[in-house]
Amino acid sequence: MTRPILVTGGTGTLGRAVVQFLLDKGLRPRVLSRRQRNSGDPAGAEWVTADLLRGPGVADAVANVNAIVHCATNGRHPEDDVHATRRLIDTALLGGSPHLIYVSIVGVDRIPLKYYRIKHGVEGVVERSGLPCTIQRATQFHDLIVSILRGASRLPVLPLPSGTSFQPIDTGDLSARLAALTAGPAQGRAPDIGGPRIETVQDLGQQYLHAAGKRRIVGSVWAPGKVAGGYRQGLHLAPDHADGTVTFEQLLARTIKQS
Protein backbone atom coordinates (compact mmCIF):
# COMPACT_ATOMS: atom_id res chain seq x y z
CA MET A 1 0.00 0.00 0.00
CA THR A 2 1.27 3.46 -0.83
CA ARG A 3 2.24 5.64 2.08
CA PRO A 4 0.06 8.66 2.93
CA ILE A 5 0.68 12.25 1.91
CA LEU A 6 0.42 14.65 4.83
CA VAL A 7 -1.32 17.97 4.18
CA THR A 8 -0.75 20.54 6.90
CA GLY A 9 -3.46 23.17 7.14
CA GLY A 10 -5.73 20.63 5.48
CA THR A 11 -8.88 22.52 6.47
CA GLY A 12 -7.80 25.85 4.96
CA THR A 13 -8.65 27.25 1.54
CA LEU A 14 -5.75 25.58 -0.25
CA GLY A 15 -5.33 22.59 2.04
CA ARG A 16 -8.92 21.50 1.62
CA ALA A 17 -8.56 21.68 -2.18
CA VAL A 18 -5.33 19.66 -2.07
CA VAL A 19 -6.92 16.97 0.09
CA GLN A 20 -9.89 16.66 -2.25
CA PHE A 21 -7.64 16.50 -5.33
CA LEU A 22 -5.57 13.72 -3.79
CA LEU A 23 -8.70 11.78 -2.92
CA ASP A 24 -10.03 12.20 -6.45
CA LYS A 25 -6.76 10.74 -7.78
CA GLY A 26 -7.01 7.69 -5.53
CA LEU A 27 -4.14 8.78 -3.26
CA ARG A 28 -3.99 8.76 0.54
CA PRO A 29 -4.14 12.25 2.05
CA ARG A 30 -3.63 12.64 5.77
CA VAL A 31 -4.92 15.91 7.22
CA LEU A 32 -3.08 17.72 9.99
CA SER A 33 -5.42 20.16 11.68
CA ARG A 34 -5.65 21.82 15.07
CA ARG A 35 -9.32 20.88 15.32
CA GLN A 36 -11.20 17.60 15.42
CA ARG A 37 -12.78 16.20 12.29
CA ASN A 38 -16.39 17.21 11.70
CA SER A 39 -19.16 16.07 9.38
CA GLY A 40 -18.18 18.54 6.65
CA ASP A 41 -14.66 17.14 6.25
CA PRO A 42 -13.76 14.60 3.54
CA ALA A 43 -14.59 11.14 4.81
CA GLY A 44 -11.85 9.42 2.83
CA ALA A 45 -8.90 11.27 4.33
CA GLU A 46 -6.96 10.20 7.39
CA TRP A 47 -7.12 12.73 10.19
CA VAL A 48 -4.63 13.75 12.87
CA THR A 49 -5.37 16.54 15.31
CA ALA A 50 -2.06 18.22 16.03
CA ASP A 51 -0.55 21.54 17.10
CA LEU A 52 2.52 22.52 15.09
CA LEU A 53 3.43 25.26 17.56
CA ARG A 54 3.22 23.28 20.78
CA GLY A 55 3.92 19.77 19.52
CA PRO A 56 1.09 17.42 20.56
CA GLY A 57 0.11 15.11 17.71
CA VAL A 58 2.85 16.14 15.27
CA ALA A 59 4.79 12.88 15.58
CA ASP A 60 1.64 10.91 14.75
CA ALA A 61 0.96 13.20 11.79
CA VAL A 62 4.37 12.73 10.13
CA ALA A 63 4.73 9.02 10.89
CA ASN A 64 5.43 6.93 7.77
CA VAL A 65 4.40 9.60 5.28
CA ASN A 66 5.80 9.69 1.76
CA ALA A 67 5.53 13.47 1.38
CA ILE A 68 4.36 16.55 3.25
CA VAL A 69 2.48 19.37 1.52
CA HIS A 70 2.95 22.23 3.93
CA CYS A 71 -0.01 24.61 3.47
CA ALA A 72 -0.47 25.66 7.09
CA THR A 73 -0.03 29.37 7.76
CA ASN A 74 -1.22 31.90 10.31
CA GLY A 75 -2.20 35.12 8.57
CA ARG A 76 -2.87 36.91 11.87
CA HIS A 77 0.40 35.86 13.50
CA PRO A 78 2.70 34.97 10.58
CA GLU A 79 5.77 34.84 12.81
CA ASP A 80 4.32 31.60 14.17
CA ASP A 81 4.91 30.03 10.74
CA VAL A 82 8.67 29.92 11.35
CA HIS A 83 8.34 28.06 14.65
CA ALA A 84 5.66 25.74 13.30
CA THR A 85 7.74 24.82 10.27
CA ARG A 86 10.83 24.13 12.38
CA ARG A 87 8.83 21.80 14.61
CA LEU A 88 7.38 20.03 11.59
CA ILE A 89 10.87 19.56 10.12
CA ASP A 90 12.51 18.45 13.37
CA THR A 91 9.79 15.89 13.97
CA ALA A 92 9.87 14.60 10.40
CA LEU A 93 13.66 14.15 10.59
CA LEU A 94 13.26 11.85 13.58
CA GLY A 95 11.15 9.39 11.62
CA GLY A 96 12.61 9.36 8.12
CA SER A 97 13.11 11.62 5.14
CA PRO A 98 9.79 12.58 3.56
CA HIS A 99 9.68 15.01 0.64
CA LEU A 100 8.69 18.39 2.08
CA ILE A 101 6.77 20.65 -0.31
CA TYR A 102 6.32 24.20 0.92
CA VAL A 103 3.73 26.50 -0.65
CA SER A 104 4.94 30.09 -0.95
CA ILE A 105 4.03 33.22 -2.92
CA VAL A 106 5.48 34.78 -6.05
CA GLY A 107 7.31 37.96 -5.05
CA VAL A 108 8.07 37.12 -1.41
CA ASP A 109 11.70 38.09 -1.99
CA ARG A 110 10.88 41.31 -3.86
CA ILE A 111 7.91 43.02 -2.18
CA PRO A 112 8.66 44.37 1.35
CA LEU A 113 5.41 43.21 2.93
CA LYS A 114 5.85 41.81 6.45
CA TYR A 115 3.95 38.62 5.66
CA TYR A 116 6.07 38.12 2.55
CA ARG A 117 9.32 38.64 4.46
CA ILE A 118 8.27 35.95 6.91
CA LYS A 119 7.25 33.55 4.11
CA HIS A 120 10.66 34.11 2.52
CA GLY A 121 12.27 33.33 5.85
CA VAL A 122 10.33 30.08 6.07
CA GLU A 123 11.60 29.21 2.59
CA GLY A 124 15.12 29.45 4.02
CA VAL A 125 14.21 27.19 6.93
CA VAL A 126 12.88 24.61 4.47
CA GLU A 127 15.96 24.86 2.23
CA ARG A 128 18.28 24.26 5.21
CA SER A 129 16.11 21.54 6.73
CA GLY A 130 18.06 18.48 5.64
CA LEU A 131 14.90 17.03 4.13
CA PRO A 132 14.43 16.60 0.39
CA CYS A 133 12.41 19.72 -0.35
CA THR A 134 10.55 21.67 -2.99
CA ILE A 135 9.40 25.28 -2.71
CA GLN A 136 6.42 26.10 -4.89
CA ARG A 137 5.59 29.79 -5.29
CA ALA A 138 2.17 30.70 -6.65
CA THR A 139 0.33 33.90 -7.48
CA GLN A 140 -2.70 35.06 -5.48
CA PHE A 141 -5.72 32.75 -5.23
CA HIS A 142 -9.00 33.67 -6.90
CA ASP A 143 -10.58 33.38 -3.46
CA LEU A 144 -8.36 36.13 -2.04
CA ILE A 145 -9.21 38.53 -4.86
CA VAL A 146 -12.92 37.80 -4.39
CA SER A 147 -12.63 38.45 -0.65
CA ILE A 148 -10.91 41.79 -1.22
CA LEU A 149 -13.43 42.90 -3.83
CA ARG A 150 -16.39 41.77 -1.73
CA GLY A 151 -15.19 43.91 1.15
CA ALA A 152 -14.46 46.92 -1.05
CA SER A 153 -17.87 46.69 -2.74
CA ARG A 154 -19.62 47.58 0.50
CA LEU A 155 -18.78 51.19 -0.35
CA PRO A 156 -20.67 53.18 -3.00
CA VAL A 157 -17.40 53.54 -4.93
CA LEU A 158 -15.06 50.59 -5.46
CA PRO A 159 -11.65 52.12 -4.60
CA LEU A 160 -8.91 50.05 -6.25
CA PRO A 161 -5.18 50.73 -6.60
CA SER A 162 -4.15 52.29 -9.89
CA GLY A 163 -1.58 50.73 -12.19
CA THR A 164 -1.89 47.33 -10.51
CA SER A 165 -2.61 43.95 -12.07
CA PHE A 166 -3.06 40.46 -10.66
CA GLN A 167 -2.71 36.95 -12.06
CA PRO A 168 -5.07 34.98 -9.82
CA ILE A 169 -4.93 31.20 -9.79
CA ASP A 170 -7.53 28.59 -8.91
CA THR A 171 -6.76 26.40 -5.90
CA GLY A 172 -7.65 23.37 -8.03
CA ASP A 173 -4.93 24.25 -10.53
CA LEU A 174 -2.38 24.69 -7.75
CA SER A 175 -3.52 21.45 -6.12
CA ALA A 176 -2.81 19.58 -9.34
CA ARG A 177 0.73 20.98 -9.39
CA LEU A 178 1.32 20.08 -5.74
CA ALA A 179 0.02 16.54 -6.26
CA ALA A 180 2.39 16.12 -9.20
CA LEU A 181 5.29 17.30 -7.04
CA THR A 182 4.55 14.65 -4.40
CA ALA A 183 5.04 11.96 -7.04
CA GLY A 184 8.46 13.20 -8.15
CA PRO A 185 11.89 14.02 -6.73
CA ALA A 186 12.66 17.13 -4.72
CA GLN A 187 13.30 20.16 -6.95
CA GLY A 188 14.56 22.75 -4.49
CA ARG A 189 12.89 25.77 -6.05
CA ALA A 190 10.20 24.66 -8.51
CA PRO A 191 9.12 26.92 -11.39
CA ASP A 192 6.54 29.48 -10.28
CA ILE A 193 2.90 28.91 -11.15
CA GLY A 194 0.39 31.62 -12.01
CA GLY A 195 -3.15 31.94 -13.24
CA PRO A 196 -3.99 31.96 -16.95
CA ARG A 197 -4.50 35.73 -17.25
CA ILE A 198 -2.91 38.94 -16.00
CA GLU A 199 -5.68 41.52 -15.56
CA THR A 200 -5.86 44.97 -14.01
CA VAL A 201 -7.52 45.11 -10.64
CA GLN A 202 -10.13 47.43 -12.18
CA ASP A 203 -11.04 44.75 -14.76
CA LEU A 204 -11.26 42.15 -12.00
CA GLY A 205 -13.48 44.52 -10.02
CA GLN A 206 -15.84 44.99 -12.99
CA GLN A 207 -16.07 41.22 -13.43
CA TYR A 208 -16.89 40.77 -9.75
CA LEU A 209 -19.57 43.46 -9.78
CA HIS A 210 -21.20 41.97 -12.88
CA ALA A 211 -21.22 38.47 -11.36
CA ALA A 212 -22.60 39.72 -8.05
CA GLY A 213 -25.26 41.90 -9.69
CA LYS A 214 -23.95 45.06 -8.05
CA ARG A 215 -23.62 48.55 -9.47
CA ARG A 216 -20.66 50.56 -8.26
CA ILE A 217 -18.33 53.17 -9.66
CA VAL A 218 -14.90 51.58 -10.03
CA GLY A 219 -12.24 54.07 -8.96
CA SER A 220 -8.47 54.19 -9.28
CA VAL A 221 -6.54 55.28 -6.20
CA TRP A 222 -2.81 55.96 -6.11
CA ALA A 223 -1.28 54.00 -3.23
CA PRO A 224 2.04 55.30 -1.89
CA GLY A 225 4.91 53.26 -0.49
CA LYS A 226 7.31 50.51 -1.51
CA VAL A 227 4.76 47.71 -1.17
CA ALA A 228 2.29 49.37 -3.53
CA GLY A 229 5.18 50.22 -5.84
CA GLY A 230 6.22 46.57 -5.95
CA TYR A 231 2.72 45.57 -6.98
CA ARG A 232 2.66 48.25 -9.68
CA GLN A 233 5.94 46.87 -11.01
CA GLY A 234 4.35 43.42 -11.21
CA LEU A 235 6.85 41.77 -8.86
CA HIS A 236 4.09 39.39 -7.73
CA LEU A 237 3.32 38.15 -11.25
CA ALA A 238 4.56 35.11 -13.19
CA PRO A 239 3.95 36.01 -16.85
CA ASP A 240 6.22 33.21 -18.09
CA HIS A 241 4.35 30.62 -16.00
CA ALA A 242 0.67 31.22 -16.78
CA ASP A 243 0.00 27.53 -16.17
CA GLY A 244 -3.43 27.78 -14.55
CA THR A 245 -6.52 26.91 -16.55
CA VAL A 246 -9.42 28.47 -14.62
CA THR A 247 -9.94 32.19 -15.23
CA PHE A 248 -11.30 34.63 -12.67
CA GLU A 249 -14.45 35.00 -14.75
CA GLN A 250 -15.00 31.24 -14.72
CA LEU A 251 -14.46 31.10 -10.97
CA LEU A 252 -17.05 33.83 -10.45
CA ALA A 253 -19.57 32.05 -12.67
CA ARG A 254 -19.49 28.95 -10.50
CA THR A 255 -19.24 30.53 -7.05
CA ILE A 256 -20.86 34.01 -6.91
CA LYS A 257 -24.57 34.46 -6.38
CA GLN A 258 -26.10 37.78 -7.34
CA SER A 259 -27.24 39.88 -4.41
N, C-alpha and C positions, 0 to 999 in steps of 0.2 A: 504493500500500500504506500502511496506517495505520502511524504511528510507534509504537515500543514504549513500554510503561509500565514504568518502573524500580521495582522493589520492593527497598528496602534491608532487610537482615535477613531475606532471603527464605527462609532455612532455619529460622527460629524458629517459635514456636507460631502467632503471627498471620501472619507473612510467608508461611509455607508455605500457610496457608489462603487468603490473598489470591491467591497465584500460581495455585493450583488453580482458584479461582473465575474468574479472568481467562481461564484456558485453557478452562474449560467454556463461557464466553461467546464463545469464538472471538476473543479479543483476544490481544495480543502481550506477555506479561510478560517482563521481563528481570530476572534475579536478580542482586543484588549480594551476595556472600558472601565472607568471609575465607578460606574453604576451597574446594578444588577440587570439581567436580561428582562425585557418586558414583552408583552404580546405583540407589539409592533415591530420587533426585531426579526431578522431572517431566521427561520427555524432551522435551516440547514447548516448554519455556521456554528463552530465550536465557540464557547464563550468563557472568558476568564476575567473576573473582576479584579482589577489591580490598580495600584497607585504608583505611577512612575516617579513621583517626587519623594514619597516616603518609603516605598519598597514592598509593602505587602502584596503578594500575588504575582510579582514580576517574574520570579523564577519559574513559576508554573506556566506563565504566558510564553516564555521563550524556550521552554523545554522541547527538544527534538524538532524544532521548526527548520524548514528548508531555507526560508527567506523571511525577512521582516520588511514590511512596507510601513515606513514611519510617517504617518499623517498627523499624529497628535501635536497640537499646538495650543497655546493659551494666549489668545489675542488681548486679554485684559492685563495679563502679567507675563509678557513674552520672555522676561528674564528667566522664568521657570523652565523654559524650553531647554536651556543649556544644561541645567541640573538633571532634568528628566531624561535627556538624551544620554548623558554620561552614565546614569544609573542603568538605562536600557543596555548600553554597550557593555558596561562592566559585568552585568548579569549574563548577557549572552556569551561573553568570552569564557565564563566559567563552565558553560555546558557544551561548547563546540565552536563552530565558525560559520554561522548562517550569513547569507548575503544580505547586507543591510542597504535598503533603498530609501533614501531620504528625499522628501518632496520639498522643494524650495521654489523661489520666485525669480523670474527673469528681472534683472536689474538690482538684485540685492547688494551687489558690490559697486553700484554706480549711483544710486539715489540715496541721499543721506537721511532717510527716514529711520527712526529709532527701531521700529519693528524689523525693517530690512537689515539694519546693522546686526541685530541679534540673530536673525536667520543666517546671515553670512558667517557669523561666529559659530553657529551650530554646524554649518558646512565644514568648518575647520575641525571641529571635534570629531565629526564623522570620518573625515579624511585621515585623521591621526589615530583612529580607533584601533587599528590592528585587525579589524574585520574586513573581509572582501566587501567593497562598498560601491554604490552608485548614487550620484547626486543628480536628481532630475528637476531642473527648473522649468516652470510653466508660467504662462501669462495669467492674468486675472480670470477667475471663473465668471461665467454668465451670471451665476447666482449673486455674486458680489455686486456686479453692475446693476442688476435689478434692484437689489436692496438699497443701493445708493440713490437710484432714480426714484424709487418708491418714496423714500424719505423726503427727497427734494420736491417731489410733486405735491406735497401737502401745502406748499406755498402757491400763491396765485401766479407767480413767475417762476419758471424752472431755471435757477441760477447755476450755470455750468462753466467750468474753467475754459477760457479761450485758448486756441492753439493746441489743444490736447486731444490725442486719439488713444483708443484702446484696441486690443486684439483679443477679446474674450474667448475663452475655451470652455467647452462642455465637459463636465466631470466624467461623463461616459467616455469621451475621447481620451482624456488623461488616464482613466482607469485601464483602458485597453493598452496604453503604453506601459503603465506600471506592471500589468500582468505579464506583458511580453518580457520585461526586464527580469522578473522573477524566474523566468525559464532559461535565462542566459547567464553568461559570466559577468562578473563585476566590471564596470566600465570606468570607474572613477567619476569623471564628469561626463554625463551623457549629453547628446545634443539637446538644446532647448526644444520645447514644444509650445506652439501658439495656436490660437484659433484660426479659422480659415480666412477671416477678413480683418483688416485694420480700418476702423471707422472713427470719425470724429465723435466726441462725446455728445455734441449737439445732434448728430444723426442718430446715435443710439437713444438719446432722449426722445426724439420724435417717434422712433419706432416703439418705444415703451408707451408713450402717451396714446398712440394709435391703438395698440393692443389692449390697453386698459380702458379705452373709451373716455379718456380725459382730454379736456381742452386747457392748455396752458401756453403762455408765451415762453418760448425757449430763449433764454438770455445767455450772453457770453460775458464772463467776469474775468478780469485779469487777476491772477493769483501771484503774489510776490513770493520771493524766497527760493532757496536752492532746490527744495523738494519739488515745488511746482515747475521750476525751470527744468529739472531732470525729466519730468513727465512731458513737458513741451518738446524736449529734444528727442523723445521717443526711446529713452534708455530702458524702458520696461517692455519694449516690443521685440518680437522675434520674426522680422519680415522674411528671413531666409528659411524659417521653419514653421510655415503656416500649415501644419499637419492635421489640425482638427478638421472635422467634417460638418459639424452642426453649427449653423450660423446663429447669431443673436436673434434674428427675426424668427427662425425656426423654433428656437427655445421659447420665445414669447408665445408663439402660436399654440404650443402644447401645455403651457403652464399658467398663463395670465388670463384671469377672468375679468371681463369688463365690469367696471363699477358704476 
